[in-house]
Amino acid sequence: MRFLRKLFGREDVPADVAGRLAADERVLAVAAMGDDDQLVVTSLGLWLPGPEVPGSWAGT
């Protein structure tokens, strides 16, 4: 399955985000931002990288 995600340009959901999703929250897209950051779009909103952004997951 990982091979197919890479083939079609889909990124894996970061473990930090996956563990914090609500029970009914679904990941719609993951986009690479720079070398190490990822933006995650879910059915309930956005997970933004970086501790300086309200609602972000990185560094928390």
Biotite code that builds the C-alpha atoms (Angstrom):
import biotite.structure as struc

atoms = struc.array([
    struc.Atom([0.000, 0.000, 0.000], chain_id="A", res_id=1, res_name="MET", atom_name="CA", element="C"),
    struc.Atom([2.862, 2.397, 0.778], chain_id="A", res_id=2, res_name="ARG", atom_name="CA", element="C"),
    struc.Atom([4.163, 1.834, -2.753], chain_id="A", res_id=3, res_name="PHE", atom_name="CA", element="C"),
    struc.Atom([0.806, 2.878, -4.243], chain_id="A", res_id=4, res_name="LEU", atom_name="CA", element="C"),
    struc.Atom([0.688, 6.029, -2.107], chain_id="A", res_id=5, res_name="ARG", atom_name="CA", element="C"),
    struc.Atom([4.134, 7.042, -3.332], chain_id="A", res_id=6, res_name="LYS", atom_name="CA", element="C"),
    struc.Atom([3.253, 6.125, -6.920], chain_id="A", res_id=7, res_name="LEU", atom_name="CA", element="C"),
    struc.Atom([0.161, 8.346, -6.879], chain_id="A", res_id=8, res_name="PHE", atom_name="CA", element="C"),
    struc.Atom([1.808, 11.138, -4.882], chain_id="A", res_id=9, res_name="GLY", atom_name="CA", element="C"),
    struc.Atom([0.058, 10.536, -1.565], chain_id="A", res_id=10, res_name="ARG", atom_name="CA", element="C"),
    struc.Atom([1.990, 11.170, 1.632], chain_id="A", res_id=11, res_name="GLU", atom_name="CA", element="C"),
    struc.Atom([1.690, 9.170, 4.858], chain_id="A", res_id=12, res_name="ASP", atom_name="CA", element="C"),
    struc.Atom([-0.155, 10.843, 7.728], chain_id="A", res_id=13, res_name="VAL", atom_name="CA", element="C"),
    struc.Atom([2.378, 12.025, 10.347], chain_id="A", res_id=14, res_name="PRO", atom_name="CA", element="C"),
    struc.Atom([2.191, 9.869, 13.486], chain_id="A", res_id=15, res_name="ALA", atom_name="CA", element="C"),
    struc.Atom([1.781, 12.985, 15.663], chain_id="A", res_id=16, res_name="ASP", atom_name="CA", element="C"),
    struc.Atom([-1.392, 13.897, 13.788], chain_id="A", res_id=17, res_name="VAL", atom_name="CA", element="C"),
    struc.Atom([-2.793, 10.384, 13.395], chain_id="A", res_id=18, res_name="ALA", atom_name="CA", element="C"),
    struc.Atom([-2.760, 9.870, 17.152], chain_id="A", res_id=19, res_name="GLY", atom_name="CA", element="C"),
    struc.Atom([-4.657, 13.112, 17.809], chain_id="A", res_id=20, res_name="ARG", atom_name="CA", element="C"),
    struc.Atom([-7.517, 12.787, 15.308], chain_id="A", res_id=21, res_name="LEU", atom_name="CA", element="C"),
    struc.Atom([-11.093, 12.614, 16.541], chain_id="A", res_id=22, res_name="ALA", atom_name="CA", element="C"),
    struc.Atom([-12.852, 9.260, 16.166], chain_id="A", res_id=23, res_name="ALA", atom_name="CA", element="C"),
    struc.Atom([-14.930, 10.498, 13.222], chain_id="A", res_id=24, res_name="ASP", atom_name="CA", element="C"),
    struc.Atom([-12.206, 12.686, 11.651], chain_id="A", res_id=25, res_name="GLU", atom_name="CA", element="C"),
    struc.Atom([-10.966, 11.497, 8.244], chain_id="A", res_id=26, res_name="ARG", atom_name="CA", element="C"),
    struc.Atom([-7.748, 12.504, 6.494], chain_id="A", res_id=27, res_name="VAL", atom_name="CA", element="C"),
    struc.Atom([-8.524, 13.926, 3.061], chain_id="A", res_id=28, res_name="LEU", atom_name="CA", element="C"),
    struc.Atom([-5.034, 14.980, 1.947], chain_id="A", res_id=29, res_name="ALA", atom_name="CA", element="C"),
    struc.Atom([-1.441, 15.321, 3.110], chain_id="A", res_id=30, res_name="VAL", atom_name="CA", element="C"),
    struc.Atom([0.951, 17.706, 1.386], chain_id="A", res_id=31, res_name="ALA", atom_name="CA", element="C"),
    struc.Atom([4.690, 18.077, 1.835], chain_id="A", res_id=32, res_name="ALA", atom_name="CA", element="C"),
    struc.Atom([5.805, 21.572, 2.832], chain_id="A", res_id=33, res_name="MET", atom_name="CA", element="C"),
    struc.Atom([9.539, 21.974, 2.523], chain_id="A", res_id=34, res_name="GLY", atom_name="CA", element="C"),
    struc.Atom([11.882, 19.183, 3.522], chain_id="A", res_id=35, res_name="ASP", atom_name="CA", element="C"),
    struc.Atom([10.348, 17.929, 6.770], chain_id="A", res_id=36, res_name="ASP", atom_name="CA", element="C"),
    struc.Atom([6.942, 19.577, 7.248], chain_id="A", res_id=37, res_name="ASP", atom_name="CA", element="C"),
    struc.Atom([3.530, 18.365, 6.155], chain_id="A", res_id=38, res_name="GLN", atom_name="CA", element="C"),
    struc.Atom([0.106, 19.992, 5.939], chain_id="A", res_id=39, res_name="LEU", atom_name="CA", element="C"),
    struc.Atom([-2.768, 17.627, 6.775], chain_id="A", res_id=40, res_name="VAL", atom_name="CA", element="C"),
    struc.Atom([-6.323, 18.320, 5.593], chain_id="A", res_id=41, res_name="VAL", atom_name="CA", element="C"),
    struc.Atom([-9.068, 16.452, 7.443], chain_id="A", res_id=42, res_name="THR", atom_name="CA", element="C"),
    struc.Atom([-12.851, 16.379, 7.402], chain_id="A", res_id=43, res_name="SER", atom_name="CA", element="C"),
    struc.Atom([-12.781, 18.751, 10.408], chain_id="A", res_id=44, res_name="LEU", atom_name="CA", element="C"),
    struc.Atom([-10.044, 21.185, 9.397], chain_id="A", res_id=45, res_name="GLY", atom_name="CA", element="C"),
    struc.Atom([-6.335, 21.740, 8.826], chain_id="A", res_id=46, res_name="LEU", atom_name="CA", element="C"),
    struc.Atom([-3.346, 20.496, 10.802], chain_id="A", res_id=47, res_name="TRP", atom_name="CA", element="C"),
    struc.Atom([-0.564, 22.985, 10.194], chain_id="A", res_id=48, res_name="LEU", atom_name="CA", element="C"),
    struc.Atom([3.112, 22.313, 10.924], chain_id="A", res_id=49, res_name="PRO", atom_name="CA", element="C"),
    struc.Atom([5.024, 24.561, 13.295], chain_id="A", res_id=50, res_name="GLY", atom_name="CA", element="C"),
    struc.Atom([4.613, 25.555, 16.928], chain_id="A", res_id=51, res_name="PRO", atom_name="CA", element="C"),
    struc.Atom([4.031, 29.204, 16.034], chain_id="A", res_id=52, res_name="GLU", atom_name="CA", element="C"),
    struc.Atom([0.678, 28.539, 14.342], chain_id="A", res_id=53, res_name="VAL", atom_name="CA", element="C"),
    struc.Atom([-2.494, 28.277, 16.470], chain_id="A", res_id=54, res_name="PRO", atom_name="CA", element="C"),
    struc.Atom([-3.949, 24.795, 16.100], chain_id="A", res_id=55, res_name="GLY", atom_name="CA", element="C"),
    struc.Atom([-0.679, 23.345, 14.886], chain_id="A", res_id=56, res_name="SER", atom_name="CA", element="C"),
    struc.Atom([0.538, 19.894, 15.843], chain_id="A", res_id=57, res_name="TRP", atom_name="CA", element="C"),
    struc.Atom([4.313, 20.170, 15.539], chain_id="A", res_id=58, res_name="ALA", atom_name="CA", element="C"),
    struc.Atom([6.134, 20.800, 18.764], chain_id="A", res_id=59, res_name="GLY", atom_name="CA", element="C"),
    struc.Atom([3.146, 20.076, 20.984], chain_id="A", res_id=60, res_name="THR", atom_name="CA", element="C"),
])
